[in-house]
Amino acid sequence: MALMARIAALDTASISRERLRLVGQKMIERGAYLCPTLEALLFVEEMAFEQVRKQLQTDEVPEPVKEFVSMQIRAMQSVSRLCVRELAAQGVRMLVGQDGFEAEGTFGEMGLLADCGLSEVAIIRGATIYPAQWLGVDGRLGSVAPGKEASLLVVAENPLEDIARLAHPTRLARIPR
């Protein structure tokens, strides 16, 4: 527990920027993608508290335990955001993913990626072209082109000016081949 507390207290100071730069270089050299799923960290705290309640067989999590868990999660969130910012700045391709089943989670993830400095273009690519490339189906999916299948999300305002606009579609259309 003391080691975990020390790591959490160090927060982003626990990350070697030089090693992170080297990781980014390797990812680019190998054509790797990163799927950060930052939004998943927004729900970890309540899950951790539930686990503590079960382990302690109590309805209330003791305040010192709450503080310790919260500190660890905040550190995980800030370290994750730092890694995304640094790797994206190097040119590592980011996938837009989330660990939930609701579309709102995807839009939330897009907002978090934007908060980390990704451009709207990079985020849209991370939700369309890059996953298709990663899955090896980019000849059939991932972009709008003759002979490809597509699902279109129609929005009233330009999402290249604000990625949050994608969360308010006016229409969803499926275009068969």
Secondary structure, DSSP 8 states (H G I E B T S, - for coil): -HHHHHHHHHGGGGS-HHHHHHHHHHHHHTT-EE---GGGGGSHHHHHHHHHHHHHT-SS--HHHHHHHHHHHHHHHHHHHHHHHHHHHHT-EE----SSSSHHHHHHHHHHHHHTT--HHHHHHHHTHHHHHHHT-TTTSSS--TT--EEEEEESS-TTT-GGGGGSEEEEEEE--
